[in-house]
Amino acid sequence: MFSIMGAAKSIIIYGGGWVNNMGNAFIQIGSQYSIKKVLPGANIHIVDSNSFIPLSPFIDRLSEKIGRTCHMPFLQKKLQKREQGAHKHQVKLTELAQIDAVVVSGVWLSAKYIHIHLQDFLSLKERKIPLIINGGGGTLYTQQEFDEVTMLLKTIEPYAIISRDGGVYDAYKDRYKNVFSGIDVGFFVNDAFPQSLPMQKTTTYCFDRSAVPKELEINNTTILAHHSHPGLRHNPFTKGRTFYSELPEDYLNLYANSKTVYSDRVHACVATLAFGNTACLMDNTPRARLFDVVEAGEVRHKSVQTNKDVLLKKKQEHLTHLQRIFQELF
């Protein structure tokens, strides 16, 4: 049903950021699946889009903290100079590869992230390589963000935008061309990863922004997962059974076999719900409105499951939009 015939196209998905937030991997894996579904003969590659950081996040945060505490602006200038030098000499695969389109998915409708990658996007525009936002969301959901992003969209000129929530769709549908209402592509991870390891069923807590809430009991049957490497804020290895991995497949195996996941990470809940399991988001982030699209908004207040028929319908609608975009493009 969802296929476009013709010469094989080369598609790049701007990816990366897995070490700091494993949820990014779920988004990119889901995005890759959705594109394969409508372009089965295409060469689709996830490539690292992130700007080079010459210091590790741990050292970088430590240096910033020292700089603020000791009022040493020269330290910040030194770090900025080193990073600017790194960016000047950095080469990315998108500069070397022959590609037909670039796709981004996730919180790219954020002024902060567009600014970070602005030169990359302008380079794509200059080379006439279309940019598609496949399941895009914002970070703040304020009028200021919508206004700033609107101006940036007119600068970088993406070919099309599929939103991942109603807030984004309503904000840009009348401000920019080719805007479609879709879902977060992280909901495709169960399709991309249909067979998980046979495992014991667990209850999983995944908290990175805060400690595990007191009302949640930690015992020998619970798993304490983390989507980012430990930093300065807390030591996660003090109690319970802790789970870390560099591989997204490990987390997908875990969530596919979790009876219930409680988390302050949006995409721990997205993956869990995609696999048909129960999740509860214990965080008030505005990004959580992506659950409303699949009629799982109650995840903010209690543990819920998605309605399989609703999720399937929303996925099909998203793929229809994506198919239309590529048909017009190619």
C-alpha positions as CSV (number, residue, x, y, z in Angstrom):
1,M,0.0,0.0,0.0
2,F,2.7,2.5,1.0
3,S,5.3,2.4,-1.7
4,I,6.7,4.6,-4.4
5,M,8.4,3.0,-7.4
6,G,11.3,4.5,-9.3
7,A,15.0,4.9,-9.2
8,A,16.5,4.3,-5.8
9,K,16.9,7.4,-3.8
10,S,19.5,8.2,-1.2
11,I,18.0,9.6,2.0
12,I,19.9,10.8,5.1
13,I,18.3,11.1,8.5
14,Y,20.0,13.6,10.7
15,G,20.6,11.7,13.9
16,G,22.8,11.2,16.9
17,G,22.5,12.5,20.5
18,W,22.0,9.0,21.8
19,V,24.5,9.3,24.7
20,N,22.8,12.3,26.1
21,N,19.3,11.0,25.5
22,M,18.6,7.5,24.2
23,G,15.1,8.6,23.3
24,N,16.7,10.2,20.2
25,A,17.6,6.8,18.9
26,F,14.0,5.6,19.2
27,I,12.8,8.7,17.2
28,Q,15.4,8.1,14.5
29,I,14.8,4.3,14.2
30,G,11.1,5.0,13.9
31,S,11.7,7.7,11.3
32,Q,13.9,5.3,9.3
33,Y,11.1,2.7,9.4
34,S,8.4,5.1,8.2
35,I,10.5,6.2,5.2
36,K,11.4,2.6,4.3
37,K,7.6,1.9,4.4
38,V,6.9,4.5,1.6
39,L,10.3,4.2,-0.2
40,P,11.2,0.5,0.1
41,G,13.9,0.7,-2.5
42,A,15.6,3.8,-1.0
43,N,19.1,3.9,0.6
44,I,18.3,5.3,4.0
45,H,21.1,6.1,6.5
46,I,21.1,7.6,10.0
47,V,24.1,9.9,10.2
48,D,25.4,12.0,13.1
49,S,24.2,15.6,12.7
50,N,25.6,16.9,16.0
51,S,28.2,19.7,16.1
52,F,31.5,18.5,17.5
53,I,32.0,19.2,21.2
54,P,35.8,19.1,22.0
55,L,35.1,18.4,25.6
56,S,33.1,15.6,27.1
57,P,29.7,16.7,28.5
58,F,31.0,15.9,32.0
59,I,34.0,18.1,31.7
60,D,32.0,20.8,29.9
61,R,29.4,21.0,32.7
62,L,32.2,21.1,35.3
63,S,34.0,23.9,33.5
64,E,30.8,25.9,33.2
65,K,30.0,25.4,36.8
66,I,33.5,26.5,37.9
67,G,33.3,29.5,35.5
68,R,30.0,30.7,37.0
69,T,31.0,30.1,40.5
70,C,34.4,31.8,40.3
71,H,33.3,34.5,37.8
72,M,35.9,33.5,35.3
73,P,34.5,34.7,31.9
74,F,37.9,34.0,30.3
75,L,37.3,30.2,30.8
76,Q,34.0,30.4,28.8
77,K,35.8,32.4,26.1
78,K,38.5,29.7,25.9
79,L,35.9,27.0,25.6
80,Q,34.0,28.9,22.9
81,K,37.1,29.5,20.9
82,R,38.1,25.9,21.0
83,E,34.6,24.8,19.9
84,Q,34.5,27.4,17.1
85,G,37.8,26.0,15.9
86,A,36.5,22.5,15.9
87,H,33.4,23.5,14.0
88,K,35.5,25.3,11.4
89,H,37.4,22.2,10.5
90,Q,34.6,19.6,11.1
91,V,33.4,17.6,8.1
92,K,30.1,15.8,8.0
93,L,28.9,13.0,5.8
94,T,26.2,15.2,4.3
95,E,29.0,17.3,2.8
96,L,30.6,14.2,1.2
97,A,27.6,12.1,0.2
98,Q,25.4,12.3,-2.9
99,I,21.9,12.5,-1.4
100,D,18.4,13.2,-2.6
101,A,16.9,14.5,0.7
102,V,17.6,15.0,4.4
103,V,15.0,14.1,7.0
104,V,14.9,15.3,10.7
105,S,12.6,14.0,13.4
106,G,12.0,15.2,17.0
107,V,12.3,18.6,18.6
108,W,13.6,20.4,15.5
109,L,10.8,23.0,15.6
110,S,12.8,24.7,18.3
111,A,14.6,27.9,17.7
112,K,17.5,26.6,19.8
113,Y,18.2,23.6,17.7
114,I,17.6,25.3,14.3
115,H,20.2,27.9,15.3
116,I,22.7,25.2,16.3
117,H,22.3,23.6,12.8
118,L,21.5,26.7,10.9
119,Q,24.6,26.6,8.7
120,D,24.0,22.9,7.8
121,F,20.4,23.7,6.8
122,L,21.5,26.7,4.7
123,S,24.1,24.6,3.0
124,L,21.4,22.0,2.1
125,K,19.2,24.9,0.7
126,E,22.1,26.2,-1.3
127,R,22.8,22.7,-2.8
128,K,19.0,22.3,-3.5
129,I,18.7,19.3,-1.2
130,P,15.2,19.2,0.2
131,L,14.7,19.1,4.0
132,I,11.7,17.2,5.4
133,I,10.6,17.4,9.0
134,N,9.1,14.0,9.8
135,G,7.3,14.1,13.1
136,G,8.5,17.5,14.4
137,G,7.9,19.0,17.8
138,G,8.9,22.1,19.8
139,T,10.4,22.5,23.3
140,L,8.7,25.4,24.9
141,Y,5.3,25.8,23.1
142,T,5.2,29.5,23.7
143,Q,4.2,32.2,21.3
144,Q,7.7,33.5,21.3
145,E,9.0,30.1,20.2
146,F,6.4,29.8,17.4
147,D,7.3,33.3,16.1
148,E,11.0,32.7,16.2
149,V,10.7,29.3,14.5
150,T,8.4,30.7,11.8
151,M,11.1,33.2,10.9
152,L,13.7,30.5,10.8
153,L,11.5,28.2,8.7
154,K,11.3,31.0,6.1
155,T,15.1,31.2,6.2
156,I,15.9,27.5,5.8
157,E,12.8,26.6,3.7
158,P,12.1,23.0,4.5
159,Y,10.2,21.2,1.8
160,A,7.5,19.8,4.1
161,I,6.6,19.4,7.8
162,I,4.7,16.6,9.5
163,S,3.9,17.6,13.0
164,R,4.0,15.2,16.0
165,D,1.4,17.1,18.1
166,G,-1.6,19.4,17.7
167,G,0.2,22.4,19.2
168,V,2.8,22.4,16.5
169,Y,0.3,21.7,13.7
170,D,-2.0,24.5,14.8
171,A,1.0,26.9,15.2
172,Y,2.4,26.5,11.7
173,K,-0.4,25.2,9.4
174,D,-1.3,28.8,8.4
175,R,2.2,30.2,8.6
176,Y,4.1,27.8,6.4
177,K,3.5,25.6,3.3
178,N,3.1,21.8,3.3
179,V,2.3,21.3,6.9
180,F,0.6,18.0,7.8
181,S,-0.7,16.6,11.1
182,G,1.1,13.4,12.1
183,I,2.5,11.6,15.1
184,D,5.8,11.2,16.9
185,V,7.7,8.7,14.8
186,G,9.0,7.0,17.9
187,F,5.6,5.2,17.9
188,F,6.9,3.2,14.9
189,V,9.7,1.4,17.0
190,N,7.6,-1.7,17.5
191,D,7.2,-2.1,13.7
192,A,11.0,-1.5,13.3
193,F,11.8,-3.9,16.1
194,P,9.0,-6.6,15.9
195,Q,10.8,-9.5,17.7
196,S,12.3,-8.8,21.2
197,L,14.3,-11.2,23.3
198,P,12.4,-13.6,25.4
199,M,12.8,-12.0,28.9
200,Q,11.2,-11.9,32.3
201,K,8.5,-9.3,32.6
202,T,9.7,-6.3,34.7
203,T,8.5,-3.0,36.2
204,T,10.9,-0.3,35.0
205,Y,11.6,3.1,36.4
206,C,13.4,5.5,34.1
207,F,14.3,8.9,35.8
208,D,17.1,11.2,34.6
209,R,15.8,14.6,35.6
210,S,15.0,13.7,39.1
211,A,15.2,10.9,41.7
212,V,12.7,8.1,41.6
213,P,9.5,9.5,43.2
214,K,9.0,8.3,46.8
215,E,5.6,6.7,46.0
216,L,7.3,4.2,43.7
217,E,8.8,1.2,45.6
218,I,12.3,0.1,44.6
219,N,12.8,-3.6,45.2
220,N,14.5,-6.7,43.6
221,T,11.8,-6.9,40.9
222,T,12.2,-3.4,39.5
223,I,14.7,-2.1,37.0
224,L,16.2,1.4,37.2
225,A,16.9,2.5,33.7
226,H,18.6,5.7,32.5
227,H,18.6,7.3,29.0
228,S,21.7,9.4,29.6
229,H,25.1,8.7,31.1
230,P,25.5,9.8,34.8
231,G,26.7,13.3,35.3
232,L,27.3,15.6,38.2
233,R,23.7,15.7,39.5
234,H,23.3,12.3,41.0
235,N,24.9,8.9,41.4
236,P,22.5,6.3,40.1
237,F,24.4,3.3,41.4
238,T,23.3,3.5,45.0
239,K,20.3,1.3,45.2
240,G,18.2,-1.1,43.1
241,R,19.1,-2.9,39.8
242,T,20.4,-0.2,37.4
243,F,20.3,-0.5,33.6
244,Y,22.6,1.4,31.2
245,S,23.5,0.6,27.6
246,E,25.0,2.3,24.6
247,L,22.7,0.4,22.3
248,P,19.0,1.4,21.6
249,E,18.1,-2.2,20.9
250,D,18.9,-3.1,24.6
251,Y,16.4,-0.5,25.7
252,L,13.8,-1.6,23.2
253,N,14.1,-5.2,24.5
254,L,13.6,-3.8,28.0
255,Y,10.5,-1.8,27.2
256,A,9.0,-4.5,25.0
257,N,9.2,-6.8,28.1
258,S,8.2,-4.2,30.8
259,K,4.7,-4.6,32.3
260,T,4.7,-1.0,33.3
261,V,7.2,1.9,32.9
262,Y,7.2,4.9,35.1
263,S,9.4,7.7,33.8
264,D,10.2,11.4,33.4
265,R,11.5,10.6,29.9
266,V,8.9,11.1,27.2
267,H,10.3,8.4,24.9
268,A,10.6,5.8,27.5
269,C,6.8,6.0,27.6
270,V,6.5,6.3,23.8
271,A,8.4,3.1,23.2
272,T,6.6,1.3,26.0
273,L,3.2,2.3,24.7
274,A,4.2,1.4,21.1
275,F,4.9,-2.2,22.3
276,G,1.4,-2.3,23.8
277,N,2.6,-2.1,27.4
278,T,1.6,0.3,30.2
279,A,3.3,3.6,30.9
280,C,3.1,6.6,33.2
281,L,4.9,9.9,32.5
282,M,5.8,11.6,35.7
283,D,6.9,15.0,34.3
284,N,5.0,18.1,33.2
285,T,6.9,18.8,30.0
286,P,4.9,20.5,27.3
287,R,6.3,18.0,24.9
288,A,3.9,15.5,26.3
289,R,1.1,16.8,24.1
290,L,2.4,14.3,21.5
291,F,0.5,11.6,23.5
292,D,-2.8,13.5,22.9
293,V,-2.5,12.7,19.2
294,V,-2.8,8.9,19.9
295,E,-5.4,9.5,22.5
296,A,-3.1,8.6,25.4
297,G,-3.0,12.0,27.1
298,E,-3.9,10.4,30.5
299,V,-0.3,9.1,30.6
300,R,0.5,12.3,32.4
301,H,-1.8,11.4,35.3
302,K,-1.8,7.6,35.5
303,S,-0.5,4.4,33.9
304,V,-2.2,3.8,30.6
305,Q,-2.1,1.7,27.4
306,T,-2.7,2.9,23.9
307,N,-5.7,1.8,21.9
308,K,-4.2,-0.4,19.2
309,D,-6.8,0.5,16.6
310,V,-6.3,4.3,17.3
311,L,-2.5,4.0,17.1
312,L,-2.7,1.9,13.9
313,K,-5.0,4.5,12.3
314,K,-2.7,7.4,13.3
315,K,0.3,5.6,11.9
316,Q,-1.5,5.0,8.6
317,E,-2.4,8.7,8.4
318,H,1.2,9.7,9.0
319,L,2.5,7.3,6.3
320,T,-0.1,8.7,3.9
321,H,1.2,12.2,4.4
322,L,4.8,11.0,4.1
323,Q,4.0,9.1,0.9
324,R,2.3,12.2,-0.6
325,I,5.4,14.3,0.2
326,F,7.8,12.0,-1.5
327,Q,5.5,11.5,-4.5
328,E,5.5,15.2,-5.0
329,L,9.2,15.5,-4.4
330,F,10.4,12.6,-6.6
